[in-house]
């Protein structure tokens, strides 16, 4: 279940967030709109039940879904 916790795109967005990329940089890199990037971040935050991007990154790292 953990393996499929994030969609492929949510995973890509958070992998780039860990690399300190901005919303605009992520959107450009992935070829999507900034609003879409924010939606992916929001969806992940809701799934995790946390309050922000930083907490989401920490929780994803604890789950082994992203690495620094």
PDB file of N, H, CA, C and O in Angstrom:
ATOM      1  N   UNK A   1       0.826  -1.196   0.000  1.00  0.00           N
ATOM      2  CA  UNK A   1       0.000   0.000   0.000  1.00  0.00           C
ATOM      3  C   UNK A   1       0.870   1.260   0.000  1.00  0.00           C
ATOM      4  O   UNK A   1       0.570   2.214  -0.718  1.00  0.00           O
ATOM      5  N   UNK A   2       1.931   1.274   0.787  1.00  0.00           N
ATOM      6  H   UNK A   2       2.174   0.499   1.370  1.00  0.00           H
ATOM      7  CA  UNK A   2       2.806   2.443   0.858  1.00  0.00           C
ATOM      8  C   UNK A   2       3.388   2.747  -0.523  1.00  0.00           C
ATOM      9  O   UNK A   2       3.534   3.911  -0.896  1.00  0.00           O
ATOM     10  N   UNK A   3       3.718   1.705  -1.275  1.00  0.00           N
ATOM     11  H   UNK A   3       3.600   0.760  -0.972  1.00  0.00           H
ATOM     12  CA  UNK A   3       4.343   1.901  -2.583  1.00  0.00           C
ATOM     13  C   UNK A   3       3.479   2.778  -3.481  1.00  0.00           C
ATOM     14  O   UNK A   3       4.006   3.615  -4.215  1.00  0.00           O
ATOM     15  N   UNK A   4       2.178   2.601  -3.434  1.00  0.00           N
ATOM     16  H   UNK A   4       1.751   1.921  -2.839  1.00  0.00           H
ATOM     17  CA  UNK A   4       1.266   3.348  -4.285  1.00  0.00           C
ATOM     18  C   UNK A   4       0.569   4.480  -3.535  1.00  0.00           C
ATOM     19  O   UNK A   4      -0.502   4.933  -3.941  1.00  0.00           O
ATOM     20  N   UNK A   5       1.168   4.928  -2.456  1.00  0.00           N
ATOM     21  H   UNK A   5       2.038   4.560  -2.126  1.00  0.00           H
ATOM     22  CA  UNK A   5       0.570   5.981  -1.636  1.00  0.00           C
ATOM     23  C   UNK A   5       0.437   7.276  -2.431  1.00  0.00           C
ATOM     24  O   UNK A   5      -0.587   7.954  -2.346  1.00  0.00           O
ATOM     25  N   UNK A   6       1.455   7.618  -3.192  1.00  0.00           N
ATOM     26  H   UNK A   6       2.287   7.068  -3.260  1.00  0.00           H
ATOM     27  CA  UNK A   6       1.434   8.816  -4.021  1.00  0.00           C
ATOM     28  C   UNK A   6       1.213   8.425  -5.480  1.00  0.00           C
ATOM     29  O   UNK A   6       1.627   7.353  -5.920  1.00  0.00           O
ATOM     30  N   UNK A   7       0.554   9.314  -6.216  1.00  0.00           N
ATOM     31  H   UNK A   7       0.218  10.186  -5.858  1.00  0.00           H
ATOM     32  CA  UNK A   7       0.493   9.087  -7.660  1.00  0.00           C
ATOM     33  C   UNK A   7       1.896   9.312  -8.219  1.00  0.00           C
ATOM     34  O   UNK A   7       2.759   9.873  -7.544  1.00  0.00           O
ATOM     35  N   UNK A   8       2.108   8.881  -9.425  1.00  0.00           N
ATOM     36  H   UNK A   8       1.407   8.425  -9.973  1.00  0.00           H
ATOM     37  CA  UNK A   8       3.422   9.071 -10.051  1.00  0.00           C
ATOM     38  C   UNK A   8       3.779  10.559 -10.106  1.00  0.00           C
ATOM     39  O   UNK A   8       4.921  10.934  -9.842  1.00  0.00           O
ATOM     40  N   UNK A   9       2.811  11.397 -10.448  1.00  0.00           N
ATOM     41  H   UNK A   9       1.883  11.092 -10.663  1.00  0.00           H
ATOM     42  CA  UNK A   9       3.072  12.831 -10.563  1.00  0.00           C
ATOM     43  C   UNK A   9       3.336  13.457  -9.200  1.00  0.00           C
ATOM     44  O   UNK A   9       4.224  14.301  -9.075  1.00  0.00           O
ATOM     45  N   UNK A  10       2.581  13.058  -8.173  1.00  0.00           N
ATOM     46  H   UNK A  10       1.860  12.372  -8.275  1.00  0.00           H
ATOM     47  CA  UNK A  10       2.847  13.569  -6.822  1.00  0.00           C
ATOM     48  C   UNK A  10       4.265  13.216  -6.396  1.00  0.00           C
ATOM     49  O   UNK A  10       4.964  14.028  -5.790  1.00  0.00           O
ATOM     50  N   UNK A  11       4.678  12.006  -6.718  1.00  0.00           N
ATOM     51  H   UNK A  11       4.110  11.347  -7.211  1.00  0.00           H
ATOM     52  CA  UNK A  11       6.038  11.570  -6.393  1.00  0.00           C
ATOM     53  C   UNK A  11       7.063  12.442  -7.105  1.00  0.00           C
ATOM     54  O   UNK A  11       8.044  12.871  -6.497  1.00  0.00           O
ATOM     55  N   UNK A  12       6.844  12.704  -8.379  1.00  0.00           N
ATOM     56  H   UNK A  12       6.048  12.355  -8.872  1.00  0.00           H
ATOM     57  CA  UNK A  12       7.768  13.547  -9.146  1.00  0.00           C
ATOM     58  C   UNK A  12       7.859  14.945  -8.541  1.00  0.00           C
ATOM     59  O   UNK A  12       8.947  15.506  -8.413  1.00  0.00           O
ATOM     60  N   UNK A  13       6.701  15.503  -8.171  1.00  0.00           N
ATOM     61  H   UNK A  13       5.817  15.047  -8.275  1.00  0.00           H
ATOM     62  CA  UNK A  13       6.672  16.851  -7.590  1.00  0.00           C
ATOM     63  C   UNK A  13       7.473  16.883  -6.295  1.00  0.00           C
ATOM     64  O   UNK A  13       8.279  17.792  -6.095  1.00  0.00           O
ATOM     65  N   UNK A  14       7.268  15.912  -5.413  1.00  0.00           N
ATOM     66  H   UNK A  14       6.614  15.174  -5.575  1.00  0.00           H
ATOM     67  CA  UNK A  14       7.984  15.928  -4.136  1.00  0.00           C
ATOM     68  C   UNK A  14       9.460  15.592  -4.292  1.00  0.00           C
ATOM     69  O   UNK A  14      10.290  16.079  -3.524  1.00  0.00           O
ATOM     70  N   UNK A  15       9.794  14.769  -5.271  1.00  0.00           N
ATOM     71  H   UNK A  15       9.120  14.372  -5.895  1.00  0.00           H
ATOM     72  CA  UNK A  15      11.215  14.522  -5.548  1.00  0.00           C
ATOM     73  C   UNK A  15      11.913  15.826  -5.934  1.00  0.00           C
ATOM     74  O   UNK A  15      13.062  16.055  -5.555  1.00  0.00           O
ATOM     75  N   UNK A  16      11.227  16.667  -6.678  1.00  0.00           N
ATOM     76  H   UNK A  16      10.294  16.481  -6.986  1.00  0.00           H
ATOM     77  CA  UNK A  16      11.797  17.952  -7.083  1.00  0.00           C
ATOM     78  C   UNK A  16      11.779  18.970  -5.942  1.00  0.00           C
ATOM     79  O   UNK A  16      12.686  19.796  -5.836  1.00  0.00           O
ATOM     80  N   UNK A  17      10.762  18.915  -5.094  1.00  0.00           N
ATOM     81  H   UNK A  17      10.026  18.244  -5.179  1.00  0.00           H
ATOM     82  CA  UNK A  17      10.721  19.801  -3.929  1.00  0.00           C
ATOM     83  C   UNK A  17      11.918  19.546  -3.020  1.00  0.00           C
ATOM     84  O   UNK A  17      12.500  20.481  -2.469  1.00  0.00           O
ATOM     85  N   UNK A  18      12.275  18.298  -2.870  1.00  0.00           N
ATOM     86  H   UNK A  18      11.802  17.538  -3.318  1.00  0.00           H
ATOM     87  CA  UNK A  18      13.420  17.933  -2.031  1.00  0.00           C
ATOM     88  C   UNK A  18      14.708  18.520  -2.602  1.00  0.00           C
ATOM     89  O   UNK A  18      15.655  18.793  -1.865  1.00  0.00           O
ATOM     90  N   UNK A  19      14.735  18.709  -3.899  1.00  0.00           N
ATOM     91  H   UNK A  19      13.966  18.488  -4.498  1.00  0.00           H
ATOM     92  CA  UNK A  19      15.908  19.311  -4.552  1.00  0.00           C
ATOM     93  C   UNK A  19      15.855  20.838  -4.507  1.00  0.00           C
ATOM     94  O   UNK A  19      16.624  21.522  -5.182  1.00  0.00           O
ATOM     95  N   UNK A  20      14.928  21.356  -3.693  1.00  0.00           N
ATOM     96  H   UNK A  20      14.303  20.800  -3.145  1.00  0.00           H
ATOM     97  CA  UNK A  20      14.781  22.801  -3.475  1.00  0.00           C
ATOM     98  C   UNK A  20      14.309  23.544  -4.720  1.00  0.00           C
ATOM     99  O   UNK A  20      14.668  24.703  -4.930  1.00  0.00           O
ATOM    100  N   UNK A  21      13.510  22.881  -5.539  1.00  0.00           N
ATOM    101  H   UNK A  21      13.219  21.940  -5.368  1.00  0.00           H
ATOM    102  CA  UNK A  21      12.946  23.516  -6.731  1.00  0.00           C
ATOM    103  C   UNK A  21      11.684  24.274  -6.337  1.00  0.00           C
ATOM    104  O   UNK A  21      10.925  23.826  -5.478  1.00  0.00           O
ATOM    105  N   UNK A  22      11.468  25.414  -6.965  1.00  0.00           N
ATOM    106  H   UNK A  22      12.085  25.778  -7.662  1.00  0.00           H
ATOM    107  CA  UNK A  22      10.265  26.209  -6.715  1.00  0.00           C
ATOM    108  C   UNK A  22       9.079  25.614  -7.474  1.00  0.00           C
ATOM    109  O   UNK A  22       9.242  24.773  -8.357  1.00  0.00           O
ATOM    110  N   UNK A  23       7.895  26.070  -7.109  1.00  0.00           N
ATOM    111  H   UNK A  23       7.762  26.753  -6.391  1.00  0.00           H
ATOM    112  CA  UNK A  23       6.692  25.628  -7.808  1.00  0.00           C
ATOM    113  C   UNK A  23       6.815  25.923  -9.307  1.00  0.00           C
ATOM    114  O   UNK A  23       6.463  25.089 -10.142  1.00  0.00           O
ATOM    115  N   UNK A  24       7.310  27.100  -9.633  1.00  0.00           N
ATOM    116  H   UNK A  24       7.596  27.777  -8.955  1.00  0.00           H
ATOM    117  CA  UNK A  24       7.468  27.488 -11.040  1.00  0.00           C
ATOM    118  C   UNK A  24       8.473  26.586 -11.750  1.00  0.00           C
ATOM    119  O   UNK A  24       8.232  26.148 -12.875  1.00  0.00           O
ATOM    120  N   UNK A  25       9.600  26.309 -11.093  1.00  0.00           N
ATOM    121  H   UNK A  25       9.796  26.665 -10.179  1.00  0.00           H
ATOM    122  CA  UNK A  25      10.619  25.437 -11.688  1.00  0.00           C
ATOM    123  C   UNK A  25      10.080  24.026 -11.902  1.00  0.00           C
ATOM    124  O   UNK A  25      10.352  23.402 -12.927  1.00  0.00           O
ATOM    125  N   UNK A  26       9.321  23.531 -10.941  1.00  0.00           N
ATOM    126  H   UNK A  26       9.100  24.039 -10.108  1.00  0.00           H
ATOM    127  CA  UNK A  26       8.734  22.185 -11.058  1.00  0.00           C
ATOM    128  C   UNK A  26       7.758  22.153 -12.234  1.00  0.00           C
ATOM    129  O   UNK A  26       7.774  21.223 -13.040  1.00  0.00           O
ATOM    130  N   UNK A  27       6.912  23.175 -12.322  1.00  0.00           N
ATOM    131  H   UNK A  27       6.899  23.931 -11.667  1.00  0.00           H
ATOM    132  CA  UNK A  27       5.935  23.248 -13.409  1.00  0.00           C
ATOM    133  C   UNK A  27       6.623  23.254 -14.763  1.00  0.00           C
ATOM    134  O   UNK A  27       6.216  22.534 -15.675  1.00  0.00           O
ATOM    135  N   UNK A  28       7.653  24.054 -14.893  1.00  0.00           N
ATOM    136  H   UNK A  28       7.984  24.638 -14.153  1.00  0.00           H
ATOM    137  CA  UNK A  28       8.391  24.141 -16.152  1.00  0.00           C
ATOM    138  C   UNK A  28       9.049  22.801 -16.483  1.00  0.00           C
ATOM    139  O   UNK A  28       8.959  22.318 -17.611  1.00  0.00           O
ATOM    140  N   UNK A  29       9.704  22.212 -15.496  1.00  0.00           N
ATOM    141  H   UNK A  29       9.777  22.605 -14.579  1.00  0.00           H
ATOM    142  CA  UNK A  29      10.405  20.942 -15.700  1.00  0.00           C
ATOM    143  C   UNK A  29       9.444  19.827 -16.125  1.00  0.00           C
ATOM    144  O   UNK A  29       9.761  19.028 -17.006  1.00  0.00           O
ATOM    145  N   UNK A  30       8.267  19.782 -15.492  1.00  0.00           N
ATOM    146  H   UNK A  30       8.009  20.431 -14.776  1.00  0.00           H
ATOM    147  CA  UNK A  30       7.299  18.716 -15.775  1.00  0.00           C
ATOM    148  C   UNK A  30       6.356  19.063 -16.929  1.00  0.00           C
ATOM    149  O   UNK A  30       5.612  18.203 -17.402  1.00  0.00           O
ATOM    150  N   UNK A  31       6.384  20.310 -17.380  1.00  0.00           N
ATOM    151  H   UNK A  31       6.988  21.008 -16.996  1.00  0.00           H
ATOM    152  CA  UNK A  31       5.514  20.717 -18.477  1.00  0.00           C
ATOM    153  C   UNK A  31       4.058  20.834 -18.079  1.00  0.00           C
ATOM    154  O   UNK A  31       3.161  20.544 -18.871  1.00  0.00           O
ATOM    155  N   UNK A  32       3.826  21.261 -16.842  1.00  0.00           N
ATOM    156  H   UNK A  32       4.555  21.497 -16.198  1.00  0.00           H
ATOM    157  CA  UNK A  32       2.466  21.438 -16.338  1.00  0.00           C
ATOM    158  C   UNK A  32       2.331  22.851 -15.753  1.00  0.00           C
ATOM    159  O   UNK A  32       3.323  23.567 -15.611  1.00  0.00           O
ATOM    160  N   UNK A  33       1.117  23.237 -15.423  1.00  0.00           N
ATOM    161  H   UNK A  33       0.312  22.656 -15.539  1.00  0.00           H
ATOM    162  CA  UNK A  33       0.869  24.563 -14.851  1.00  0.00           C
ATOM    163  C   UNK A  33       1.255  24.606 -13.377  1.00  0.00           C
ATOM    164  O   UNK A  33       1.230  23.584 -12.691  1.00  0.00           O
ATOM    165  N   UNK A  34       1.609  25.786 -12.898  1.00  0.00           N
ATOM    166  H   UNK A  34       1.629  26.616 -13.455  1.00  0.00           H
ATOM    167  CA  UNK A  34       1.935  25.965 -11.485  1.00  0.00           C
ATOM    168  C   UNK A  34       0.761  25.557 -10.590  1.00  0.00           C
ATOM    169  O   UNK A  34       0.962  24.971  -9.526  1.00  0.00           O
ATOM    170  N   UNK A  35      -0.447  25.865 -11.020  1.00  0.00           N
ATOM    171  H   UNK A  35      -0.611  26.341 -11.884  1.00  0.00           H
ATOM    172  CA  UNK A  35      -1.645  25.500 -10.246  1.00  0.00           C
ATOM    173  C   UNK A  35      -1.727  23.984 -10.088  1.00  0.00           C
ATOM    174  O   UNK A  35      -2.118  23.486  -9.032  1.00  0.00           O
ATOM    175  N   UNK A  36      -1.366  23.269 -11.117  1.00  0.00           N
ATOM    176  H   UNK A  36      -1.048  23.674 -11.975  1.00  0.00           H
ATOM    177  CA  UNK A  36      -1.377  21.799 -11.056  1.00  0.00           C
ATOM    178  C   UNK A  36      -0.347  21.303 -10.055  1.00  0.00           C
ATOM    179  O   UNK A  36      -0.612  20.364  -9.305  1.00  0.00           O
ATOM    180  N   UNK A  37       0.810  21.918 -10.039  1.00  0.00           N
ATOM    181  H   UNK A  37       1.025  22.681 -10.649  1.00  0.00           H
ATOM    182  CA  UNK A  37       1.846  21.562  -9.062  1.00  0.00           C
ATOM    183  C   UNK A  37       1.301  21.784  -7.645  1.00  0.00           C
ATOM    184  O   UNK A  37       1.435  20.923  -6.775  1.00  0.00           O
ATOM    185  N   UNK A  38       0.685  22.951  -7.429  1.00  0.00           N
ATOM    186  H   UNK A  38       0.576  23.651  -8.135  1.00  0.00           H
ATOM    187  CA  UNK A  38       0.113  23.247  -6.106  1.00  0.00           C
ATOM    188  C   UNK A  38      -0.974  22.240  -5.736  1.00  0.00           C
ATOM    189  O   UNK A  38      -1.091  21.853  -4.574  1.00  0.00           O
ATOM    190  N   UNK A  39      -1.767  21.814  -6.720  1.00  0.00           N
ATOM    191  H   UNK A  39      -1.672  22.129  -7.664  1.00  0.00           H
ATOM    192  CA  UNK A  39      -2.803  20.806  -6.459  1.00  0.00           C
ATOM    193  C   UNK A  39      -2.186  19.478  -6.022  1.00  0.00           C
ATOM    194  O   UNK A  39      -2.683  18.833  -5.099  1.00  0.00           O
ATOM    195  N   UNK A  40      -1.110  19.074  -6.683  1.00  0.00           N
ATOM    196  H   UNK A  40      -0.707  19.598  -7.433  1.00  0.00           H
ATOM    197  CA  UNK A  40      -0.435  17.820  -6.307  1.00  0.00           C
ATOM    198  C   UNK A  40       0.111  17.918  -4.876  1.00  0.00           C
ATOM    199  O   UNK A  40       0.017  16.969  -4.098  1.00  0.00           O
ATOM    200  N   UNK A  41       0.672  19.060  -4.552  1.00  0.00           N
ATOM    201  H   UNK A  41       0.748  19.831  -5.184  1.00  0.00           H
ATOM    202  CA  UNK A  41       1.208  19.270  -3.209  1.00  0.00           C
ATOM    203  C   UNK A  41       0.075  19.230  -2.191  1.00  0.00           C
ATOM    204  O   UNK A  41       0.196  18.591  -1.146  1.00  0.00           O
ATOM    205  N   UNK A  42      -1.021  19.911  -2.497  1.00  0.00           N
ATOM    206  H   UNK A  42      -1.118  20.430  -3.346  1.00  0.00           H
ATOM    207  CA  UNK A  42      -2.185  19.946  -1.616  1.00  0.00           C
ATOM    208  C   UNK A  42      -2.765  18.550  -1.388  1.00  0.00           C
ATOM    209  O   UNK A  42      -3.086  18.175  -0.260  1.00  0.00           O
ATOM    210  N   UNK A  43      -2.894  17.795  -2.466  1.00  0.00           N
ATOM    211  H   UNK A  43      -2.633  18.099  -3.382  1.00  0.00           H
ATOM    212  CA  UNK A  43      -3.433  16.438  -2.358  1.00  0.00           C
ATOM    213  C   UNK A  43      -2.566  15.571  -1.453  1.00  0.00           C
ATOM    214  O   UNK A  43      -3.077  14.800  -0.641  1.00  0.00           O
ATOM    215  N   UNK A  44      -1.267  15.704  -1.597  1.00  0.00           N
ATOM    216  H   UNK A  44      -0.852  16.331  -2.256  1.00  0.00           H
ATOM    217  CA  UNK A  44      -0.341  14.916  -0.777  1.00  0.00           C
ATOM    218  C   UNK A  44      -0.430  15.334   0.686  1.00  0.00           C
ATOM    219  O   UNK A  44      -0.438  14.487   1.579  1.00  0.00           O
ATOM    220  N   UNK A  45      -0.495  16.630   0.927  1.00  0.00           N
ATOM    221  H   UNK A  45      -0.488  17.318   0.201  1.00  0.00           H
ATOM    222  CA  UNK A  45      -0.624  17.136   2.301  1.00  0.00           C
ATOM    223  C   UNK A  45      -1.888  16.564   2.939  1.00  0.00           C
ATOM    224  O   UNK A  45      -1.861  16.147   4.097  1.00  0.00           O
ATOM    225  N   UNK A  46      -2.992  16.541   2.196  1.00  0.00           N
ATOM    226  H   UNK A  46      -3.014  16.880   1.255  1.00  0.00           H
ATOM    227  CA  UNK A  46      -4.244  15.985   2.714  1.00  0.00           C
ATOM    228  C   UNK A  46      -4.114  14.490   2.993  1.00  0.00           C
ATOM    229  O   UNK A  46      -4.565  14.016   4.035  1.00  0.00           O
ATOM    230  N   UNK A  47      -3.508  13.749   2.082  1.00  0.00           N
ATOM    231  H   UNK A  47      -3.142  14.134   1.235  1.00  0.00           H
ATOM    232  CA  UNK A  47      -3.323  12.307   2.275  1.00  0.00           C
ATOM    233  C   UNK A  47      -2.553  12.021   3.561  1.00  0.00           C
ATOM    234  O   UNK A  47      -2.859  11.076   4.289  1.00  0.00           O
ATOM    235  N   UNK A  48      -1.556  12.851   3.824  1.00  0.00           N
ATOM    236  H   UNK A  48      -1.308  13.619   3.233  1.00  0.00           H
ATOM    237  CA  UNK A  48      -0.694  12.647   4.988  1.00  0.00           C
ATOM    238  C   UNK A  48      -1.290  13.208   6.280  1.00  0.00           C
ATOM    239  O   UNK A  48      -0.883  12.826   7.377  1.00  0.00           O
ATOM    240  N   UNK A  49      -2.253  14.112   6.140  1.00  0.00           N
ATOM    241  H   UNK A  49      -2.584  14.422   5.249  1.00  0.00           H
ATOM    242  CA  UNK A  49      -2.857  14.732   7.315  1.00  0.00           C
ATOM    243  C   UNK A  49      -1.911  15.681   8.029  1.00  0.00           C
ATOM    244  O   UNK A  49      -1.926  15.777   9.257  1.00  0.00           O
ATOM    245  N   UNK A  50      -1.084  16.384   7.255  1.00  0.00           N
ATOM    246  H   UNK A  50      -1.072  16.306   6.258  1.00  0.00           H
ATOM    247  CA  UNK A  50      -0.134  17.336   7.826  1.00  0.00           C
ATOM    248  C   UNK A  50      -0.545  18.751   7.432  1.00  0.00           C
ATOM    249  O   UNK A  50      -1.520  18.952   6.709  1.00  0.00           O
ATOM    250  N   UNK A  51       0.224  19.731   7.924  1.00  0.00           N
ATOM    251  H   UNK A  51       1.017  19.567   8.512  1.00  0.00           H
ATOM    252  CA  UNK A  51      -0.183  21.120   7.733  1.00  0.00           C
ATOM    253  C   UNK A  51       0.591  21.901   6.681  1.00  0.00           C
ATOM    254  O   UNK A  51       0.234  23.043   6.391  1.00  0.00           O
ATOM    255  N   UNK A  52       1.619  21.337   6.112  1.00  0.00           N
ATOM    256  H   UNK A  52       1.910  20.410   6.348  1.00  0.00           H
ATOM    257  CA  UNK A  52       2.381  22.091   5.126  1.00  0.00           C
ATOM    258  C   UNK A  52       3.371  21.233   4.366  1.00  0.00           C
ATOM    259  O   UNK A  52       3.529  20.041   4.627  1.00  0.00           O
ATOM    260  N   UNK A  53       4.037  21.881   3.412  1.00  0.00           N
ATOM    261  H   UNK A  53       3.909  22.850   3.200  1.00  0.00           H
ATOM    262  CA  UNK A  53       5.014  21.186   2.567  1.00  0.00           C
ATOM    263  C   UNK A  53       6.146  20.567   3.375  1.00  0.00           C
ATOM    264  O   UNK A  53       6.550  19.429   3.133  1.00  0.00           O
ATOM    265  N   UNK A  54       6.650  21.328   4.335  1.00  0.00           N
ATOM    266  H   UNK A  54       6.322  22.252   4.532  1.00  0.00           H
ATOM    267  CA  UNK A  54       7.783  20.838   5.117  1.00  0.00           C
ATOM    268  C   UNK A  54       7.401  19.586   5.889  1.00  0.00           C
ATOM    269  O   UNK A  54       8.145  18.606   5.892  1.00  0.00           O
ATOM    270  N   UNK A  55       6.254  19.611   6.539  1.00  0.00           N
ATOM    271  H   UNK A  55       5.649  20.407   6.537  1.00  0.00           H
ATOM    272  CA  UNK A  55       5.801  18.429   7.276  1.00  0.00           C
ATOM    273  C   UNK A  55       5.553  17.264   6.326  1.00  0.00           C
ATOM    274  O   UNK A  55       5.822  16.111   6.664  1.00  0.00           O
ATOM    275  N   UNK A  56       5.039  17.568   5.139  1.00  0.00           N
ATOM    276  H   UNK A  56       4.820  18.504   4.865  1.00  0.00           H
ATOM    277  CA  UNK A  56       4.804  16.511   4.153  1.00  0.00           C
ATOM    278  C   UNK A  56       6.119  15.847   3.749  1.00  0.00           C
ATOM    279  O   UNK A  56       6.203  14.622   3.659  1.00  0.00           O
ATOM    280  N   UNK A  57       7.131  16.655   3.510  1.00  0.00           N
ATOM    281  H   UNK A  57       7.063  17.650   3.584  1.00  0.00           H
ATOM    282  CA  UNK A  57       8.444  16.113   3.140  1.00  0.00           C
ATOM    283  C   UNK A  57       8.980  15.222   4.257  1.00  0.00           C
ATOM    284  O   UNK A  57       9.498  14.136   3.994  1.00  0.00           O
ATOM    285  N   UNK A  58       8.858  15.677   5.494  1.00  0.00           N
ATOM    286  H   UNK A  58       8.438  16.559   5.708  1.00  0.00           H
ATOM    287  CA  UNK A  58       9.343  14.899   6.642  1.00  0.00           C
ATOM    288  C   UNK A  58       8.608  13.564   6.725  1.00  0.00           C
ATOM    289  O   UNK A  58       9.236  12.521   6.908  1.00  0.00           O
ATOM    290  N   UNK A  59       7.295  13.591   6.592  1.00  0.00           N
ATOM    291  H   UNK A  59       6.785  14.438   6.444  1.00  0.00           H
ATOM    292  CA  UNK A  59       6.510  12.353   6.672  1.00  0.00           C
ATOM    293  C   UNK A  59       6.826  11.407   5.519  1.00  0.00           C
ATOM    294  O   UNK A  59       6.923  10.195   5.715  1.00  0.00           O
ATOM    295  N   UNK A  60       6.984  11.952   4.327  1.00  0.00           N
ATOM    296  H   UNK A  60       6.906  12.936   4.168  1.00  0.00           H
ATOM    297  CA  UNK A  60       7.330  11.108   3.179  1.00  0.00           C
ATOM    298  C   UNK A  60       8.699  10.472   3.364  1.00  0.00           C
ATOM    299  O   UNK A  60       8.912   9.325   2.971  1.00  0.00           O
ATOM    300  N   UNK A  61       9.623  11.210   3.958  1.00  0.00           N
ATOM    301  H   UNK A  61       9.449  12.142   4.278  1.00  0.00           H
ATOM    302  CA  UNK A  61      10.945  10.656   4.236  1.00  0.00           C
ATOM    303  C   UNK A  61      10.836   9.533   5.267  1.00  0.00           C
ATOM    304  O   UNK A  61      11.473   8.490   5.120  1.00  0.00           O
ATOM    305  N   UNK A  62      10.037   9.743   6.302  1.00  0.00           N
ATOM    306  H   UNK A  62       9.520  10.590   6.422  1.00  0.00           H
ATOM    307  CA  UNK A  62       9.832   8.698   7.320  1.00  0.00           C
ATOM    308  C   UNK A  62       9.253   7.431   6.708  1.00  0.00           C
ATOM    309  O   UNK A  62       9.585   6.321   7.123  1.00  0.00           O
ATOM    310  N   UNK A  63       8.382   7.608   5.716  1.00  0.00           N
ATOM    311  H   UNK A  63       8.112   8.510   5.380  1.00  0.00           H
ATOM    312  CA  UNK A  63       7.768   6.472   5.042  1.00  0.00           C
ATOM    313  C   UNK A  63       8.692   5.833   4.005  1.00  0.00           C
ATOM    314  O   UNK A  63       8.380   4.789   3.433  1.00  0.00           O
ATOM    315  N   UNK A  64       9.831   6.480   3.778  1.00  0.00           N
ATOM    316  H   UNK A  64      10.084   7.329   4.242  1.00  0.00           H
ATOM    317  CA  UNK A  64      10.788   5.964   2.800  1.00  0.00           C
ATOM    318  C   UNK A  64      10.402   6.254   1.366  1.00  0.00           C
ATOM    319  O   UNK A  64      10.904   5.611   0.444  1.00  0.00           O
ATOM    320  N   UNK A  65       9.502   7.230   1.167  1.00  0.00           N
ATOM    321  H   UNK A  65       9.094   7.751   1.917  1.00  0.00           H
ATOM    322  CA  UNK A  65       9.034   7.529  -0.188  1.00  0.00           C
ATOM    323  C   UNK A  65       9.860   8.598  -0.880  1.00  0.00           C
ATOM    324  O   UNK A  65       9.779   8.750  -2.099  1.00  0.00           O
ATOM    325  N   UNK A  66      10.651   9.339  -0.120  1.00  0.00           N
ATOM    326  H   UNK A  66      10.717   9.216   0.870  1.00  0.00           H
ATOM    327  CA  UNK A  66      11.593  10.291  -0.715  1.00  0.00           C
ATOM    328  C   UNK A  66      12.888  10.234   0.082  1.00  0.00           C
ATOM    329  O   UNK A  66      12.907   9.871   1.258  1.00  0.00           O
ATOM    330  N   UNK A  67      13.955  10.601  -0.588  1.00  0.00           N
ATOM    331  H   UNK A  67      13.940  10.896  -1.543  1.00  0.00           H
ATOM    332  CA  UNK A  67      15.264  10.609   0.065  1.00  0.00           C
ATOM    333  C   UNK A  67      15.905  11.966  -0.174  1.00  0.00           C
ATOM    334  O   UNK A  67      15.644  12.627  -1.179  1.00  0.00           O
ATOM    335  N   UNK A  68      16.747  12.365   0.768  1.00  0.00           N
ATOM    336  H   UNK A  68      16.958  11.827   1.584  1.00  0.00           H
ATOM    337  CA  UNK A  68      17.446  13.643   0.665  1.00  0.00           C
ATOM    338  C   UNK A  68      18.792  13.445   0.029  1.00  0.00           C
ATOM    339  O   UNK A  68      19.539  14.408  -0.147  1.00  0.00           O
TER     340      UNK A  68
END
